[in-house]
Amino acid sequence: MDFSAVILAAGKGTRMKSDLPKVAHVIAGRSIIQHVIDAVRGAGSEDIVLVLGFGRETVCQTLTNQKDLRIAVQEQQLGTGHALMQTEKLLPKNGTILVTNGDTPLLRSQTLADLLKFHWASGAEATVMTAILDSPFGYGRVIRTKGGFFHRIVEEKDATREEKKIREVNSGTYCFQTNSVFRALQELKNDNVQHEYYLPDVLKILRRWRLPISVYTAGEAQDEVKGVNEHLQQDEEKKILRQRKNQQLMLDGVTIVDPDTTYIDWQVTVDHDTTILPGTFLCGSTHIGKNCTIGPYSHIVDSDVGENCTIQQAWLEKTQVRSGCHIGPFAHLRSQTVLENNVLVGSFVEIKNAQIGEKSAVPHLSYMGDAQIGKQVNVGAGSITCNFDGTNKHQTVIGDHVFVGSNTNFVAPIQVGNYARIGAGSTVSEDVPADCLAVERADVRIIPKK
């Protein structure tokens, strides 16, 4: 069955003590609200309304895919009930809406799908998802009748001492039938400690109208209902998401030597039979092919790594690495770098905006920036491209099968032909034709001690 989804995310989150809206903070490579959006999409929604308020432009900038999203604005944050009121004109007049909070990044798609299935099977006008927590402080408590049916929800600040002992809590996630929930919202009052329009009070109104209300207790949702209100909670949920990601990858055939010290963003993909060593960060839209060894202590961001590669103690950002490459230790590959098959990039090498051809080697202590290097080229230690003249960047082009002696400086713009050889210690400032030897050295002066 079709349904619409509403994600409530208008608050600032003052306990975060940050100028950034709470839901825009990043956990495991994605904003908090993006995790919730992904869970809702995974449950089957193709119509999602975000209720935004504080810092809404900033929140929108964190979203990776906005094609099925619409925005409702809550200018004044007057409670969750008031937030849902802002969506009435954007939603179908009849049908089901799933309502959840934008600060619950641990929510799973399967949990939401199970809630919807339960709601439709029950025939209820509203279903509230609850969880049993060991420490329910801060959550609205679910009050049931003696027969075990739903009675009402009382917020922490309005609860009595006895009510605060109840461990069943409101998760903040609901299913409603559209026509009845918006009628009930019109009767909502704000006569409570916070002077806010509480969404759970809608359930009391529906119950007064003798409309059926069901309760779905998610048995494994103790972590999923936890919201992020401060940085300590953000850190706890970050660890849980990392555990989930690492477990998923290991089930898919990836070896993670020490999951507790391996940090992999949610959207990263890793193929089977790859080994990830401790201290490794895989971030952003990174993909790692099969049969690779990554780490220890490597940091890879928004990069694509082919099969059968080894990357040791290296930093890669926006880099494409083809199959069979060996990188590191202590290499730095910067934006727009491309390594073709079977390239060696060794210790203390930096490469930026450069393409290194097949079976070429930059073994150690070199800088190749704004360069086009052919296949089967050997770059000797201490060699650099002098690509910046103080105003503009210039390119160095080196052909195939070139041998570059140690401590060579290429003063760009410059071209070196195929099969050329560059003598060690040369500063090359003119083009070198194919099959030629270029040597530039000053005469040695030996001055005896007086």
C-alpha positions in Angstrom: 0.0 0.0 0.0 1.1 3.6 -0.7 1.8 6.0 2.1 3.3 9.5 2.7 5.9 10.2 5.3 6.5 13.3 7.4 9.8 13.9 9.1 9.7 16.4 11.9 13.0 18.4 12.0 12.3 22.0 12.8 14.1 22.4 16.1 17.5 23.9 16.8 18.6 21.4 19.3 19.9 23.8 22.0 21.5 21.0 24.0 24.0 20.4 21.2 25.4 23.9 22.0 26.1 24.4 18.3 25.3 27.0 15.6 24.5 24.0 13.3 20.9 22.7 13.4 20.9 19.4 15.3 19.7 17.3 12.3 22.5 18.7 10.1 25.2 17.2 12.3 27.1 14.3 10.6 27.1 10.7 11.8 28.9 8.0 9.8 29.4 10.2 6.8 25.8 11.5 6.5 23.7 14.1 8.3 21.4 12.8 11.0 18.3 13.6 9.0 19.7 11.9 5.9 19.9 8.7 7.8 16.2 9.1 8.7 15.3 9.9 5.1 17.1 6.8 3.9 15.2 4.6 6.4 11.9 6.0 5.3 12.7 5.5 1.6 13.8 2.0 2.4 10.4 1.3 4.0 8.8 2.2 0.6 7.9 5.9 0.7 8.1 7.9 -2.5 6.5 11.0 -1.0 8.4 12.6 1.9 7.7 15.9 3.6 10.3 17.5 5.8 9.1 19.9 8.4 12.0 22.4 8.8 12.5 25.6 10.8 15.8 26.7 12.3 18.6 26.7 9.8 16.5 25.0 7.1 18.8 26.2 4.3 21.8 24.5 6.1 19.8 21.3 6.6 18.9 21.2 2.9 22.5 21.5 1.9 23.2 18.2 3.8 20.7 16.2 1.7 22.2 13.9 -0.9 19.0 13.3 -3.0 16.1 15.6 -2.9 14.0 14.3 -5.8 11.1 13.0 -3.7 11.3 15.5 -0.9 9.0 18.4 -0.1 9.5 21.1 2.5 7.0 22.4 5.1 8.2 25.3 7.2 7.5 25.7 10.9 8.5 29.3 11.6 7.7 29.1 15.3 8.6 25.9 17.1 5.4 25.3 19.1 5.6 21.6 19.5 5.3 18.4 17.4 1.6 18.7 16.9 2.0 22.2 15.6 4.8 20.9 13.3 2.5 18.3 11.7 -0.2 21.0 11.2 2.2 22.7 8.7 2.0 19.7 6.3 -1.8 19.5 5.8 -1.8 21.2 2.4 1.0 19.0 1.1 -0.5 15.6 1.9 -3.4 13.6 0.4 -6.7 14.2 2.1 -7.1 10.4 2.5 -4.5 7.7 3.1 -1.8 6.8 5.5 1.0 9.0 6.8 4.1 7.8 8.6 5.3 10.4 11.1 8.8 10.2 12.7 11.4 12.5 14.1 14.5 13.8 12.2 16.9 13.2 15.0 16.7 9.3 15.2 19.5 8.1 12.8 19.3 4.5 14.1 15.9 3.8 12.8 15.8 0.9 10.4 13.7 0.6 7.3 12.5 -2.9 8.3 11.2 -1.5 11.6 9.2 1.1 9.8 7.9 -1.4 7.3 6.8 -3.7 10.1 5.0 -0.8 11.8 3.1 0.1 8.6 2.2 -3.5 8.0 0.9 -3.8 11.6 -1.1 -0.5 11.2 -2.8 -1.6 8.1 -3.6 -5.1 9.5 -5.1 -3.6 12.6 -7.5 -1.3 10.8 -6.7 1.5 13.3 -6.9 5.2 12.7 -3.6 5.7 14.5 -0.8 3.4 15.6 2.0 4.5 17.9 5.3 2.7 17.9 6.6 2.0 21.4 9.8 0.5 22.9 10.7 -0.9 26.3 13.8 1.0 27.6 15.9 0.2 30.6 16.4 3.9 31.2 13.2 5.7 30.0 14.1 9.1 31.3 13.2 11.9 29.0 10.7 9.9 26.9 6.9 10.1 27.0 5.4 7.2 28.9 2.7 5.0 27.4 -0.2 4.6 29.8 -2.4 1.5 29.1 -5.8 0.4 30.5 -6.1 -2.5 32.8 -6.9 -4.6 29.8 -3.6 -3.6 28.2 -5.1 -1.3 25.6 -3.8 2.2 24.8 -5.0 4.9 27.1 -2.7 7.9 26.7 0.9 9.2 26.5 2.3 11.5 29.2 5.4 13.5 28.7 8.3 13.3 31.1 7.8 16.8 32.4 4.1 16.2 33.0 4.4 12.7 34.4 3.8 11.8 38.1 6.3 9.9 40.1 4.5 6.6 39.5 4.1 7.3 35.8 7.9 7.9 35.5 8.5 4.3 36.6 6.9 3.0 33.4 9.5 1.6 31.0 7.3 1.5 27.8 8.0 4.8 26.0 6.7 6.6 23.0 9.2 6.3 20.1 7.9 9.4 18.4 7.0 7.4 15.4 3.3 7.0 14.3 1.0 5.9 11.6 -2.1 8.0 11.1 -5.0 8.1 8.7 -4.8 11.5 7.1 -8.5 12.6 7.4 -8.8 11.9 11.1 -5.5 13.2 12.3 -5.9 16.6 10.8 -9.4 16.9 12.2 -7.9 16.0 15.6 -5.1 18.5 15.2 -7.7 21.3 15.0 -8.8 20.5 18.6 -5.3 20.4 20.1 -4.5 22.5 23.2 -1.3 23.6 24.7 -2.3 23.5 28.4 0.9 21.7 29.6 4.2 22.6 31.2 5.9 23.4 27.9 2.9 25.3 26.5 3.3 23.4 23.3 1.0 21.4 21.0 2.0 17.8 21.7 1.4 15.4 18.8 0.7 12.5 21.3 -2.4 14.4 22.5 -3.9 13.7 19.2 -4.3 10.1 20.3 -6.4 11.2 23.3 -8.7 13.1 21.0 -9.0 10.1 18.6 -9.7 7.9 21.6 -12.4 10.3 22.8 -14.0 10.0 19.4 -13.9 6.2 19.9 -11.7 5.7 16.9 -9.4 2.6 17.1 -5.8 3.2 18.2 -3.2 0.4 18.2 0.2 0.1 19.8 3.1 -1.5 18.0 5.9 -2.5 20.4 9.1 -2.9 18.4 10.9 -5.7 20.2 14.4 -4.8 19.0 14.0 -1.1 18.7 15.6 0.0 22.0 18.5 1.6 20.1 16.4 2.8 17.2 14.2 5.1 19.1 17.0 7.0 20.7 17.3 10.6 19.5 20.4 12.8 19.4 20.1 15.8 21.7 23.7 16.3 22.7 27.2 15.4 21.5 27.6 12.5 23.9 24.5 10.9 22.4 25.8 11.6 19.0 29.0 9.7 19.8 27.0 6.7 21.1 24.9 6.5 18.0 27.9 7.0 15.8 29.5 3.9 17.4 26.3 1.9 16.8 26.1 2.8 13.1 29.7 1.9 12.6 29.1 -1.5 14.2 26.2 -2.1 11.9 28.2 -1.1 8.9 31.2 -3.3 9.8 28.9 -6.2 10.6 27.2 -5.8 7.2 30.5 -5.8 5.4 31.8 -8.8 7.2 28.7 -10.7 6.4 29.3 -9.8 2.8 32.8 -11.3 2.8 35.1 -8.5 3.9 37.7 -9.1 6.6 37.9 -6.4 9.2 40.8 -7.2 11.5 39.7 -5.0 14.3 36.2 -3.5 13.9 36.5 -1.3 17.0 39.3 0.7 15.3 37.9 0.7 11.8 35.8 3.7 10.7 33.6 3.2 7.6 31.0 5.7 6.5 27.5 4.4 5.7 27.6 4.8 2.0 31.0 3.2 1.4 31.1 0.0 -0.5 33.7 -2.7 -0.2 33.8 -5.9 -2.3 34.5 -9.4 -0.9 37.9 -10.9 0.0 39.3 -7.4 0.8 41.0 -7.0 4.2 40.8 -3.8 6.1 43.5 -3.3 8.8 43.2 -1.2 12.0 43.1 2.5 12.1 41.6 2.9 8.7 39.0 5.5 7.7 36.9 4.9 4.6 34.8 8.0 4.0 32.2 9.6 1.6 31.4 7.8 -1.6 34.4 5.5 -1.6 34.4 2.1 -3.3 37.0 -0.6 -2.7 37.3 -3.5 -5.1 37.9 -7.1 -4.2 41.1 -8.8 -3.0 42.6 -5.5 -1.6 44.5 -4.9 1.6 43.7 -1.4 3.0 45.7 -0.1 6.0 46.8 0.1 8.6 46.1 3.7 9.2 44.9 4.7 5.8 42.4 7.5 5.1 40.4 7.3 1.9 37.8 9.8 0.9 35.4 9.9 -2.1 37.8 7.6 -4.1 37.4 4.5 -6.3 39.9 1.7 -5.8 40.1 -1.3 -8.1 40.9 -4.9 -7.4 44.1 -6.4 -6.0 45.4 -3.1 -4.6 47.5 -2.5 -1.5 47.2 0.8 0.3 49.4 1.3 3.4 49.3 4.3 5.7 48.2 6.6 2.9 45.8 9.4 2.4 43.6 9.4 -0.7 41.0 12.0 -1.6 38.9 12.1 -4.8 41.3 9.7 -6.5 40.8 6.9 -9.0 43.0 3.8 -8.5 42.8 1.1 -11.1 43.6 -2.6 -10.4 46.9 -3.9 -9.1 48.3 -0.7 -7.6 50.5 -0.4 -4.5 50.4 2.8 -2.6 52.4 3.8 0.5 53.4 3.8 3.2 53.0 7.6 3.8 51.7 8.6 0.4 49.3 11.5 -0.2 47.1 11.3 -3.3 45.1 14.5 -3.8 42.1 15.5 -5.9 41.8 14.4 -9.6 44.6 11.9 -9.4 44.3 8.8 -11.6 46.5 5.7 -11.3 46.2 3.3 -14.1 46.8 -0.5 -13.6 49.8 -1.8 -11.6 51.2 1.6 -10.6 53.6 1.9 -7.7 53.4 5.0 -5.5 55.8 4.7 -2.7 56.9 6.3 0.6 56.5 10.1 1.1 55.1 10.7 -2.4 52.5 13.4 -3.1 50.4 13.4 -6.3 47.9 16.0 -7.3 45.7 16.4 -10.4 47.9 13.9 -12.3 47.5 10.7 -14.3 50.1 8.0 -13.9 50.2 5.5 -16.7 50.2 1.7 -16.5 53.1 0.0 -14.7 54.8 3.3 -13.9 56.5 3.9 -10.6 57.0 6.9 -8.4 58.7 5.0 -5.6 59.7 7.6 -3.0 60.2 11.2 -1.9 58.7 12.9 -5.0 55.9 15.4 -5.9 54.0 15.0 -9.2 51.4 17.8 -9.6 49.5 18.8 -12.7 51.2 16.0 -14.6 50.5 13.5 -17.4 52.8 10.5 -17.0 52.9 7.7 -19.5 53.2 3.9 -19.1 56.3 2.1 -17.7 57.9 5.4 -16.5 60.3 5.3 -13.5 60.5 8.5 -11.5 63.7 8.6 -9.4 63.7 9.7 -5.7 63.4 13.4 -4.9 61.9 14.4 -8.3 59.3 17.1 -8.6 57.2 18.9 -11.1 57.6 22.7 -10.7 54.0 23.4 -11.6 53.3 26.8 -10.1 54.9 30.1 -11.4 53.5 32.2 -8.6 50.3 33.0 -10.6 49.3 30.0 -12.7 49.6 26.2 -12.7 51.3 24.5 -15.6 51.3 20.9 -16.8 54.2 18.5 -17.2 53.7 15.8 -19.8 56.1 12.7 -19.7 55.8 10.1 -22.4 56.0 6.3 -22.2 59.1 4.3 -21.1 60.9 7.4 -19.7 63.6 7.0 -17.1 63.8 10.0 -14.7 67.0 10.2 -12.6 66.9 11.0 -9.0 66.5 14.7 -7.8 65.1 15.9 -11.2 63.1 19.2 -11.4 60.6 19.6 -14.3 59.9 23.3 -14.8 56.5 23.3 -16.3 55.0 23.8 -18.9 57.2 21.0 -20.4 57.0 17.8 -22.4 59.3 14.8 -22.4 59.1 12.4 -25.3 58.9 8.6 -25.3 62.0 6.6 -24.2 63.8 9.8 -23.1 66.2 9.6 -20.1 66.8 12.4 -17.6 70.1 12.5 -15.8 70.1 12.6 -12.0 70.2 16.1 -10.5 68.9 17.9 -13.6 66.6 20.9 -13.7 64.8 20.5 -17.0 63.3 23.7 -18.3 63.0 22.8 -22.1 61.1 20.1 -23.9 63.0 16.8 -24.3 62.6 14.9 -27.6 61.9 11.2 -27.7 64.9 8.8 -27.3 67.2 11.6 -26.1 69.2 12.0 -22.9 68.8 15.3 -21.0 71.4 16.4 -18.5 71.7 19.7 -16.8 74.4 20.1 -14.2 76.8 22.9 -13.2 80.5 22.1 -13.2 81.9 20.9 -9.8 84.1 23.5 -8.2 86.5 22.1 -5.6 88.0 24.8 -3.4 90.8 23.7 -1.1 90.8 24.8 2.5 93.2 27.7 3.2 
